[in-house]
Amino acid sequence: MIKPQSFKRNIDKGFHRYEYSKTPHASHGGLNDKEISSVYIVHYHLEPGGVTNIIQSQIEALTETFQVHALSASTSVPAGFSLESSHIRTIPELNYLSSSLKAEEIKEAYERLKEHFFALEQEEALFHFHNPNIGLNPLHALLVSDLVDAGYSVVNHCHDFAEDKRPANLKLLNYVIQDVFGLCRKKVCYKDSPNLTYTVINTRDKRFLLDRGIKKRAISYLPNPAPTITVQEEELARIQQTKKELDIPRDAKVVTYPVRGIARKNLGELLLLATLFPRYYYVQTLAPDPSEQAYYNTWVLLAQDLDLPVRFNAGANHSFVDIIEASNLVVTTSVQEGFGMSYIEPWLFNRPVIGRDITDITVDFKSIGIAFPHLYESLLVPKQSDSPDTDEWADFPDLSQQEQINTIIQANNDYDFAKKIRVKNELETLIRQSVDPTIVAQNRLIIMKKLSIESYGKRLGNIYSALQEAKATSDTNDKNVTFSVMRSHPNRSSDTSLDHSDKAHV
């Protein structure tokens, strides 16, 4: 255990920092369990969701080589979570930070959080943080900065950023880091150090970090692994039962949108597609959290009022696999994604993906050979105008919610209006023309090979190795600088020299 007395307190702009003096590494020829004894994976929670799935994949990839620990505010874990309870630690201060806390309460919470981390077992530890820069709890970003300053190897795994259309998160980051602790947010959140590396899940986020001054050598591309799926033999009876329970005719074609119904998923566009192609049935899988329930209810009620063939929150009573199995196609109308698993996972079930193309996300998938023949980059609709001669068009998500509602109502009531939209966007074959089975098979094969858990584990190991090598090189250079300073100051006492050497390795 790292002893508390191993740290030296000093005041840095209004709060305590810790420094830890570590013995320089003798050699770093590659990653092995002598160099990193423990990996601590850190997140706000371990509730079911995308990041928790990634954490589970990392645990599977790392447990043969390292002692892996999961640190979060969760008091329970999802069923099947493959980590012994002794390696799962609950730290309440890792939870989302309330914006109503006073400055002193925030400082006290951070002191408690640091005490938890700096008292962990094993000196040779690597800390792998998920999403510290999203701003849900700015103490994560501060902790990353302090652990880096203390000499630990740290991975900042970027899934999302507060700067990316999350104004409330950005405001909280600024308040905590700048107002409460008196620090520069950019220097805390986008720190440059040889023992800190950033991993990104798409090349768009790599450009984002480069624009904020992070060096290219400190950024690694780590696409999420696709889930390991064994496609069960489809049973007609099971499919028909699912359809019956969802009140969908036996012979109807089904288009599923497997997402939680939050605003950035652009649910209004799903309803518009239902008016453009009314012979199909549409299934949306999950309701949102209470904070976005009003947004969700707007579309649920509109679909009911217009008697649209849309089934909401189907995942509340049916498994994801059963719903996908009963589907012919999977659609996405999302306007903002992190990794974009919705473009990947359906192909593993032999279900083609149609809908909106977020090009700065799909470019990474297209680069490895995945084909998307039935995506559109925009869905243009006539702009509402008092003048009958106006022929202006706008992308559907750019409309106000009321304008979207009006467009859906008109498309539902006016066949010629709906056809005009289909023709303008060349959508006549979007759903009606089947996707070439060869493309489906090729996409599935590419995903299974290039986005497998095995390839993910190799990438992750290479990232850890490169981080350790960069840190070792920095340690050696700092040691040489220290030795040079000692030689140029022959009257310097040994105590002073040792103190300087300590600082070189914090």
GUBATOR-812667 format. One line per 2 residues: number of its first residue (from 0); for each residue x, y, z of C-alpha. Coordinates in nm, 4 decimals, decimal comma. Layout:
N
NUM) X Y Z ~ ... .
This chain:
506
0) 0,0000 0,0000 0,0000 ~ 0,1161 0,3512 -0,0712 .
2) 0,1745 0,5168 0,2642 ~ 0,0132 0,8551 0,3230 .
4) 0,3471 0,9901 0,4417 ~ 0,4925 0,9149 0,0979 .
6) 0,3152 1,2264 -0,0243 ~ 0,4135 1,5872 0,0192 .
8) 0,1297 1,8338 0,0480 ~ 0,1577 2,1687 -0,1164 .
10) -0,0958 2,4379 -0,1851 ~ -0,1662 2,5036 -0,5513 .
12) -0,4083 2,7848 -0,6167 ~ -0,6396 2,7096 -0,3309 .
14) -0,6433 2,3295 -0,3029 ~ -0,4138 2,0502 -0,1966 .
16) -0,2108 1,8540 -0,4458 ~ -0,0149 1,5394 -0,3733 .
18) 0,3218 1,4531 -0,5191 ~ 0,4608 1,1031 -0,5155 .
20) 0,8283 1,0305 -0,5740 ~ 0,8727 0,7027 -0,7549 .
22) 1,1805 0,4940 -0,8262 ~ 1,2843 0,5352 -1,1909 .
24) 1,2147 0,2388 -1,4147 ~ 1,5280 0,0526 -1,5130 .
26) 1,3999 -0,0658 -1,8462 ~ 1,0829 -0,0593 -2,0524 .
28) 1,1326 -0,2987 -2,3369 ~ 0,7585 -0,3634 -2,3620 .
30) 0,4461 -0,4045 -2,1579 ~ 0,4501 -0,6773 -1,8957 .
32) 0,2989 -0,7460 -1,5586 ~ 0,6175 -0,6383 -1,3768 .
34) 0,5788 -0,2851 -1,5065 ~ 0,2049 -0,2512 -1,4502 .
36) 0,0772 -0,4677 -1,1696 ~ -0,2756 -0,3276 -1,1513 .
38) -0,5168 -0,1553 -1,3866 ~ -0,7849 0,0591 -1,2244 .
40) -1,0784 0,1253 -1,4560 ~ -1,2669 0,4358 -1,3425 .
42) -1,6160 0,5541 -1,4363 ~ -1,9054 0,7390 -1,2793 .
44) -2,1131 0,4220 -1,2484 ~ -2,1487 0,0646 -1,3691 .
46) -2,5140 0,0875 -1,4664 ~ -2,6176 -0,0882 -1,7905 .
48) -2,5170 0,1178 -2,0910 ~ -2,2622 0,1783 -2,3625 .
50) -1,9601 0,2694 -2,1494 ~ -2,0286 -0,0131 -1,9034 .
52) -2,0293 -0,2533 -2,1996 ~ -1,6876 -0,1194 -2,3024 .
54) -1,5588 -0,1612 -1,9467 ~ -1,6789 -0,5208 -1,9514 .
56) -1,4901 -0,5764 -2,2793 ~ -1,1749 -0,4269 -2,1287 .
58) -1,2002 -0,6518 -1,8256 ~ -1,2265 -0,9538 -2,0545 .
60) -0,9246 -0,8370 -2,2532 ~ -0,7014 -0,7536 -1,9532 .
62) -0,7668 -1,0033 -1,6739 ~ -0,5196 -1,2642 -1,8002 .
64) -0,2339 -1,0148 -1,7716 ~ -0,3225 -0,7733 -1,4910 .
66) -0,5060 -0,7358 -1,1663 ~ -0,8048 -0,5376 -1,2893 .
68) -1,0194 -0,3252 -1,0588 ~ -1,3349 -0,1287 -1,1354 .
70) -1,3920 0,1937 -0,9423 ~ -1,7260 0,3735 -0,9561 .
72) -2,0078 0,5099 -0,7422 ~ -2,2284 0,2077 -0,8141 .
74) -2,3224 -0,0201 -0,5270 ~ -2,4213 -0,2992 -0,7649 .
76) -2,3174 -0,4245 -1,1088 ~ -2,5102 -0,5607 -1,4073 .
78) -2,5812 -0,9316 -1,4245 ~ -2,2902 -1,1221 -1,5761 .
80) -2,0309 -0,8589 -1,4906 ~ -1,7088 -1,0612 -1,5050 .
82) -1,5111 -0,9223 -1,2146 ~ -1,4826 -1,0560 -0,8639 .
84) -1,6546 -0,8463 -0,6006 ~ -1,3218 -0,7927 -0,4223 .
86) -1,1998 -0,6048 -0,7304 ~ -1,5010 -0,3751 -0,7470 .
88) -1,4816 -0,0647 -0,5317 ~ -1,7549 0,1821 -0,4547 .
90) -1,6440 0,5427 -0,4180 ~ -1,9455 0,7732 -0,3756 .
92) -1,7536 1,0843 -0,4802 ~ -1,7213 0,9407 -0,8346 .
94) -2,0932 0,9874 -0,8959 ~ -2,2379 1,2751 -1,0968 .
96) -2,1718 1,6038 -0,9188 ~ -2,4691 1,8167 -0,8229 .
98) -2,4489 2,1737 -0,9494 ~ -2,6173 2,2863 -0,6277 .
100) -2,3168 2,2009 -0,4074 ~ -2,1333 2,4883 -0,2449 .
102) -1,7655 2,5500 -0,3113 ~ -1,6523 2,4176 0,0271 .
104) -1,8613 2,1030 -0,0168 ~ -1,6973 2,0425 -0,3548 .
106) -1,3490 2,0882 -0,2083 ~ -1,4278 1,8486 0,0749 .
108) -1,5611 1,5913 -0,1713 ~ -1,2419 1,6173 -0,3740 .
110) -1,0234 1,5687 -0,0665 ~ -1,2164 1,2498 0,0123 .
112) -1,1855 1,1345 -0,3476 ~ -0,8088 1,1854 -0,3527 .
114) -0,7678 1,0001 -0,0248 ~ -0,9466 0,7008 -0,1790 .
116) -0,7227 0,6945 -0,4848 ~ -0,3885 0,7705 -0,3281 .
118) -0,4440 0,4938 -0,0721 ~ -0,5003 0,2179 -0,3275 .
120) -0,2923 -0,0984 -0,3259 ~ 0,0029 -0,1395 -0,5660 .
122) 0,2498 0,1283 -0,6587 ~ 0,2858 0,0220 -1,0233 .
124) -0,0711 0,1057 -1,1170 ~ -0,2257 0,2343 -1,4364 .
126) -0,5483 0,4330 -1,4137 ~ -0,7904 0,4071 -1,7052 .
128) -1,0546 0,6814 -1,6817 ~ -1,3692 0,6777 -1,8944 .
130) -1,5170 1,0095 -2,0026 ~ -1,3588 1,2453 -1,7462 .
132) -1,3980 1,5400 -1,9857 ~ -1,7724 1,5098 -2,0353 .
134) -1,8305 1,7305 -1,7304 ~ -2,0769 1,5152 -1,5369 .
136) -1,8379 1,5367 -1,2429 ~ -1,5454 1,7755 -1,2933 .
138) -1,3608 1,6103 -1,0047 ~ -1,2724 1,3301 -1,2470 .
140) -1,0788 1,5727 -1,4663 ~ -0,9031 1,7183 -1,1610 .
142) -0,8149 1,3697 -1,0402 ~ -0,6680 1,2726 -1,3766 .
144) -0,4505 1,5827 -1,3619 ~ -0,3334 1,5125 -1,0071 .
146) -0,2575 1,1452 -1,0716 ~ -0,0513 1,2445 -1,3745 .
148) 0,1378 1,4991 -1,1649 ~ 0,1979 1,2254 -0,9059 .
150) 0,3759 1,0150 -1,1682 ~ 0,1114 0,7538 -1,2436 .
152) 0,0345 0,6246 -1,5920 ~ -0,3129 0,7460 -1,6883 .
154) -0,5407 0,6787 -1,9843 ~ -0,8088 0,9375 -2,0596 .
156) -1,0629 0,7382 -2,2605 ~ -1,2706 0,9959 -2,4473 .
158) -1,6237 0,8956 -2,5407 ~ -1,7819 1,2424 -2,5259 .
160) -1,6855 1,6024 -2,4533 ~ -1,8628 1,8752 -2,2619 .
162) -1,7821 2,1135 -2,5473 ~ -1,9889 1,8990 -2,7857 .
164) -2,3386 2,0469 -2,7425 ~ -2,3497 1,9936 -2,3650 .
166) -2,3724 2,3508 -2,2328 ~ -2,4815 2,2526 -1,8806 .
168) -2,1841 2,0178 -1,8437 ~ -1,9436 2,2792 -1,9749 .
170) -2,0813 2,5334 -1,7318 ~ -2,0257 2,2921 -1,4411 .
172) -1,6694 2,2193 -1,5573 ~ -1,5889 2,5886 -1,5718 .
174) -1,7428 2,6549 -1,2322 ~ -1,5644 2,3751 -1,0479 .
176) -1,2223 2,3965 -1,2102 ~ -1,1961 2,7719 -1,2591 .
178) -1,4169 2,9264 -0,9917 ~ -1,3865 2,6754 -0,7078 .
180) -1,0256 2,5667 -0,7560 ~ -0,8876 2,8661 -0,9458 .
182) -0,7315 2,6605 -1,2241 ~ -0,7331 2,6825 -1,6028 .
184) -0,9881 2,4356 -1,7408 ~ -0,7933 2,3746 -2,0611 .
186) -0,4741 2,2935 -1,8715 ~ -0,6608 2,0519 -1,6460 .
188) -0,8783 1,8804 -1,9065 ~ -0,6252 1,8788 -2,1908 .
190) -0,3011 1,8207 -2,0087 ~ 0,0221 1,7325 -2,1868 .
192) 0,2408 1,4775 -2,0115 ~ 0,4379 1,1678 -2,1194 .
194) 0,2535 0,9531 -1,8633 ~ -0,0890 1,0573 -1,9959 .
196) -0,2450 0,9266 -2,3154 ~ -0,5809 0,9998 -2,4738 .
198) -0,7805 0,7300 -2,6507 ~ -1,0530 0,8257 -2,8954 .
200) -1,3297 0,6165 -3,0461 ~ -1,3376 0,7987 -3,3803 .
202) -1,1141 1,0173 -3,5935 ~ -1,3451 1,3164 -3,5418 .
204) -1,2532 1,3205 -3,1727 ~ -0,8864 1,2924 -3,2652 .
206) -0,9180 1,6160 -3,4618 ~ -1,0971 1,7712 -3,1645 .
208) -0,8018 1,6919 -2,9356 ~ -0,5443 1,8071 -3,1889 .
210) -0,7270 2,1403 -3,2108 ~ -0,6845 2,1744 -2,8329 .
212) -0,3101 2,1306 -2,8477 ~ -0,2757 1,7606 -2,7646 .
214) 0,0207 1,6158 -2,9503 ~ -0,0468 1,3478 -3,2097 .
216) 0,1789 1,1011 -3,0256 ~ -0,0455 1,1270 -2,7184 .
218) -0,3653 1,0261 -2,9027 ~ -0,4583 0,6673 -2,9847 .
220) -0,7510 0,5454 -3,1921 ~ -0,9405 0,2740 -3,0062 .
222) -1,2700 0,1854 -3,1774 ~ -1,5215 0,0096 -2,9567 .
224) -1,5399 -0,3662 -2,9970 ~ -1,8509 -0,5135 -3,1500 .
226) -2,0394 -0,7490 -2,9221 ~ -1,9806 -1,1203 -2,9617 .
228) -2,3065 -1,2496 -3,1008 ~ -2,4120 -1,6021 -3,1790 .
230) -2,7037 -1,5732 -3,4171 ~ -2,9667 -1,8206 -3,3074 .
232) -3,1695 -2,0096 -3,5565 ~ -3,4714 -1,7966 -3,6277 .
234) -3,7971 -1,9531 -3,5206 ~ -4,1079 -1,8363 -3,6994 .
236) -4,3222 -1,9066 -3,3951 ~ -4,1046 -1,6831 -3,1741 .
238) -4,1078 -1,4037 -3,4324 ~ -4,4837 -1,4217 -3,4685 .
240) -4,5288 -1,4152 -3,0926 ~ -4,3182 -1,0984 -3,0649 .
242) -4,5197 -0,9339 -3,3411 ~ -4,8447 -1,0342 -3,1795 .
244) -4,7420 -0,8841 -2,8464 ~ -4,6407 -0,5618 -3,0233 .
246) -4,9714 -0,5521 -3,2117 ~ -4,8016 -0,5903 -3,5494 .
248) -4,9653 -0,7996 -3,8261 ~ -4,8020 -1,1360 -3,8948 .
250) -4,6946 -1,0524 -4,2492 ~ -4,5937 -0,6897 -4,1894 .
252) -4,2397 -0,5681 -4,2551 ~ -4,0760 -0,4257 -3,9426 .
254) -3,8201 -0,1433 -3,9185 ~ -3,6622 -0,1087 -3,5724 .
256) -3,4868 0,1887 -3,4131 ~ -3,2996 0,0325 -3,1170 .
258) -3,2278 0,3415 -2,9060 ~ -3,3315 0,5224 -2,5924 .
260) -3,5655 0,8035 -2,6938 ~ -3,3522 1,1076 -2,6152 .
262) -3,3501 1,4307 -2,8138 ~ -3,0345 1,3707 -3,0156 .
264) -3,1886 1,0517 -3,1541 ~ -3,4219 1,2734 -3,3590 .
266) -3,7419 1,0738 -3,3063 ~ -3,9524 1,3127 -3,5139 .
268) -3,7692 1,1899 -3,8224 ~ -3,8730 0,8327 -3,7424 .
270) -4,2345 0,9464 -3,7474 ~ -4,1751 1,1279 -4,0756 .
272) -4,0419 0,8049 -4,2293 ~ -4,3554 0,6318 -4,1045 .
274) -4,5626 0,8796 -4,3065 ~ -4,3396 0,8434 -4,6134 .
276) -4,3504 0,4634 -4,6019 ~ -4,6763 0,3827 -4,4235 .
278) -4,6961 0,0173 -4,5208 ~ -4,4204 -0,0724 -4,2737 .
280) -4,4296 -0,0934 -3,8961 ~ -4,1726 0,0887 -3,6855 .
282) -4,0441 -0,0156 -3,3445 ~ -3,8537 0,2080 -3,1023 .
284) -3,7024 0,0215 -2,8107 ~ -3,6539 0,2309 -2,4934 .
286) -3,8015 0,5311 -2,3172 ~ -3,5609 0,8007 -2,1942 .
288) -3,4703 0,9066 -1,8442 ~ -3,7246 1,1338 -1,6703 .
290) -3,5302 1,4450 -1,7729 ~ -3,6280 1,3892 -2,1388 .
292) -3,9664 1,2277 -2,0858 ~ -4,1581 1,5386 -2,2003 .
294) -3,9718 1,5377 -2,5329 ~ -4,0438 1,1679 -2,5753 .
296) -4,4113 1,1980 -2,4881 ~ -4,4592 1,4601 -2,7594 .
298) -4,3778 1,2046 -3,0271 ~ -4,5644 0,9191 -2,8600 .
300) -4,8833 1,1266 -2,8438 ~ -4,8420 1,2552 -3,2005 .
302) -4,8050 0,9003 -3,3331 ~ -5,1195 0,8009 -3,1453 .
304) -5,3165 1,1004 -3,2704 ~ -5,2200 1,0276 -3,6332 .
306) -5,2576 0,6511 -3,5899 ~ -4,9047 0,5968 -3,7211 .
308) -4,7687 0,2392 -3,7254 ~ -4,5039 0,3120 -3,4602 .
310) -4,4506 0,1092 -3,1415 ~ -4,2644 0,2880 -2,8624 .
312) -4,0654 0,1500 -2,5675 ~ -4,0900 -0,2062 -2,6988 .
314) -3,7774 -0,3046 -2,5066 ~ -3,9583 -0,2622 -2,1769 .
316) -4,1193 -0,6031 -2,2218 ~ -3,9156 -0,7680 -2,4955 .
318) -3,5493 -0,8578 -2,5281 ~ -3,3292 -0,6782 -2,7767 .
320) -3,2619 -1,0057 -2,9578 ~ -3,6313 -1,0911 -2,9940 .
322) -3,7073 -0,7450 -3,1332 ~ -3,4195 -0,7536 -3,3834 .
324) -3,5132 -1,1045 -3,4872 ~ -3,8668 -0,9861 -3,5651 .
326) -3,7278 -0,6944 -3,7710 ~ -3,6461 -0,6763 -4,1395 .
328) -3,4410 -0,3580 -4,1202 ~ -3,2772 -0,1394 -3,8551 .
330) -3,3021 0,2377 -3,8903 ~ -3,1137 0,5277 -3,7365 .
332) -3,2219 0,8915 -3,7492 ~ -2,9725 1,0120 -3,4873 .
334) -2,7977 1,3447 -3,5402 ~ -2,5192 1,2947 -3,2833 .
336) -2,3251 0,9830 -3,1875 ~ -2,0102 0,8985 -3,0001 .
338) -1,8878 0,5738 -3,1522 ~ -2,1976 0,4801 -3,3499 .
340) -2,2626 0,1191 -3,2498 ~ -2,6072 0,1513 -3,4087 .
342) -2,4308 0,1440 -3,7476 ~ -2,2459 -0,1762 -3,6579 .
344) -2,4409 -0,4127 -3,4357 ~ -2,7432 -0,4847 -3,6620 .
346) -2,5226 -0,6364 -3,9329 ~ -2,4142 -0,9023 -3,6835 .
348) -2,7794 -1,0142 -3,6764 ~ -2,7871 -1,0058 -4,0580 .
350) -3,0075 -0,6960 -4,0491 ~ -2,9218 -0,4076 -4,2854 .
352) -2,8922 -0,0524 -4,1497 ~ -3,0808 0,2304 -4,3195 .
354) -3,1408 0,5958 -4,2343 ~ -2,9349 0,9045 -4,1544 .
356) -2,5627 0,9027 -4,2230 ~ -2,3493 1,0894 -3,9675 .
358) -2,0544 1,1070 -4,2018 ~ -1,7843 1,1957 -3,9496 .
360) -1,8795 0,8755 -3,7626 ~ -1,9333 0,6341 -4,0502 .
362) -1,6128 0,7421 -4,2258 ~ -1,4180 0,5213 -3,9843 .
364) -1,6406 0,2226 -4,0603 ~ -1,6264 0,2811 -4,4335 .
366) -1,2465 0,2971 -4,4136 ~ -1,2337 -0,0682 -4,3049 .
368) -1,4681 -0,1777 -4,5817 ~ -1,8168 -0,1650 -4,4274 .
370) -2,0757 -0,0614 -4,6859 ~ -2,3876 0,1478 -4,6208 .
372) -2,5869 0,1590 -4,9449 ~ -2,9099 0,2834 -4,7847 .
374) -2,8068 0,5878 -4,5800 ~ -2,8894 0,9507 -4,6548 .
376) -2,6888 1,2537 -4,5395 ~ -2,9925 1,4805 -4,5114 .
378) -3,3708 1,4556 -4,5261 ~ -3,4916 1,7717 -4,6938 .
380) -3,8473 1,8902 -4,6391 ~ -4,0277 2,2009 -4,7677 .
382) -3,9869 2,5007 -4,5420 ~ -4,3120 2,6433 -4,4171 .
384) -4,3941 2,9773 -4,5721 ~ -4,6893 3,2099 -4,6123 .
386) -4,6064 3,2415 -4,9793 ~ -4,7332 2,9578 -5,2021 .
388) -4,4575 3,0283 -5,4558 ~ -4,1750 2,9657 -5,2094 .
390) -3,9735 2,6519 -5,2839 ~ -3,7239 2,6452 -4,9992 .
392) -3,6105 2,3249 -4,8356 ~ -3,4457 2,2482 -4,5017 .
394) -3,2964 1,9421 -4,3387 ~ -3,5622 1,8011 -4,1060 .
396) -3,3569 1,8260 -3,7788 ~ -3,2957 2,1966 -3,8476 .
398) -3,6650 2,2726 -3,8052 ~ -3,8183 2,3712 -3,4742 .
400) -4,0148 2,0979 -3,3017 ~ -4,3442 2,2606 -3,3981 .
402) -4,2324 2,2836 -3,7616 ~ -4,1370 1,9163 -3,7497 .
404) -4,4799 1,8281 -3,6108 ~ -4,6527 2,0314 -3,8841 .
406) -4,4445 1,8585 -4,1521 ~ -4,5309 1,5128 -4,0180 .
408) -4,9016 1,5964 -4,0057 ~ -4,9001 1,7288 -4,3623 .
410) -4,7048 1,4275 -4,4935 ~ -4,9527 1,1979 -4,3217 .
412) -5,2563 1,3753 -4,4656 ~ -5,1290 1,4666 -4,8132 .
414) -4,9996 1,1851 -5,0364 ~ -4,8568 1,4273 -5,2953 .
416) -4,6666 1,6169 -5,0245 ~ -4,5143 1,2926 -4,8954 .
418) -4,4222 1,1838 -5,2486 ~ -4,2597 1,5216 -5,3114 .
420) -4,0298 1,4609 -5,0117 ~ -3,9456 1,1071 -5,1255 .
422) -3,8600 1,2239 -5,4768 ~ -3,6559 1,5238 -5,3582 .
424) -3,4404 1,2990 -5,1385 ~ -3,4322 1,0028 -5,3788 .
426) -3,5832 0,7822 -5,1099 ~ -3,8092 0,5668 -5,3237 .
428) -3,5783 0,2676 -5,2718 ~ -3,4737 0,3396 -4,9126 .
430) -3,6947 0,0689 -4,7645 ~ -3,8613 -0,0890 -5,0629 .
432) -3,5450 -0,2216 -5,2294 ~ -3,3793 -0,5017 -5,0360 .
434) -3,0101 -0,4818 -4,9536 ~ -2,7876 -0,7206 -5,1459 .
436) -2,7356 -1,0286 -4,9230 ~ -2,3703 -1,0321 -5,0282 .
438) -2,3216 -0,6884 -4,8700 ~ -2,4880 -0,8077 -4,5505 .
440) -2,2579 -1,1102 -4,5305 ~ -1,9447 -0,9070 -4,6122 .
442) -2,0243 -0,6405 -4,3541 ~ -2,0822 -0,9019 -4,0864 .
444) -1,7502 -1,0704 -4,1657 ~ -1,5559 -0,7418 -4,1567 .
446) -1,7087 -0,6416 -3,8238 ~ -1,6405 -0,9809 -3,6654 .
448) -1,2775 -0,9671 -3,7781 ~ -1,1734 -0,6045 -3,7426 .
450) -1,3870 -0,4982 -3,4462 ~ -1,3615 -0,8168 -3,2421 .
452) -1,2810 -0,8308 -2,8714 ~ -0,9514 -0,9987 -2,9634 .
454) -0,8386 -0,7133 -3,1883 ~ -0,9608 -0,4668 -2,9260 .
456) -0,7448 -0,6328 -2,6601 ~ -0,4388 -0,6096 -2,8843 .
458) -0,4982 -0,2396 -2,9510 ~ -0,5463 -0,1713 -2,5822 .
460) -0,2271 -0,3580 -2,4928 ~ -0,0345 -0,1594 -2,7528 .
462) -0,1672 0,1659 -2,6066 ~ -0,0553 0,0677 -2,2565 .
464) 0,2844 -0,0372 -2,3924 ~ 0,3355 0,2895 -2,5787 .
466) 0,2338 0,4836 -2,2673 ~ 0,4856 0,3004 -2,0522 .
468) 0,7608 0,3472 -2,3097 ~ 0,6919 0,7210 -2,3332 .
470) 0,6923 0,7473 -1,9553 ~ 1,0174 0,5506 -1,9294 .
472) 1,1851 0,7728 -2,1878 ~ 1,0718 1,0812 -1,9975 .
474) 1,1960 0,9346 -1,6677 ~ 1,5352 0,8611 -1,8209 .
476) 1,5635 1,2077 -1,9746 ~ 1,4660 1,3704 -1,6451 .
478) 1,7217 1,1584 -1,4643 ~ 1,9936 1,2676 -1,7083 .
480) 1,8938 1,6322 -1,6645 ~ 1,9144 1,5914 -1,2881 .
482) 2,2600 1,4326 -1,3133 ~ 2,3763 1,7145 -1,5392 .
484) 2,2524 1,9755 -1,2915 ~ 2,4296 1,7964 -1,0062 .
486) 2,7603 1,7969 -1,1988 ~ 2,7287 2,1652 -1,2807 .
488) 2,6712 2,2480 -0,9104 ~ 2,9453 2,0563 -0,7221 .
490) 2,8732 2,2456 -0,3975 ~ 2,5060 2,1408 -0,3974 .
492) 2,4278 1,9222 -0,0981 ~ 2,3162 1,5621 -0,1507 .
494) 1,9836 1,6367 0,0152 ~ 1,9136 1,9133 -0,2350 .
496) 2,0107 1,6875 -0,5251 ~ 1,7820 1,4136 -0,4044 .
498) 1,4970 1,6607 -0,3702 ~ 1,5519 1,7732 -0,7282 .
500) 1,5570 1,4123 -0,8451 ~ 1,2274 1,3488 -0,6657 .
502) 1,0632 1,6377 -0,8478 ~ 1,1833 1,5024 -1,1792 .
504) 0,9686 1,1946 -1,1304 ~ 0,6429 1,3344 -0,9925 .
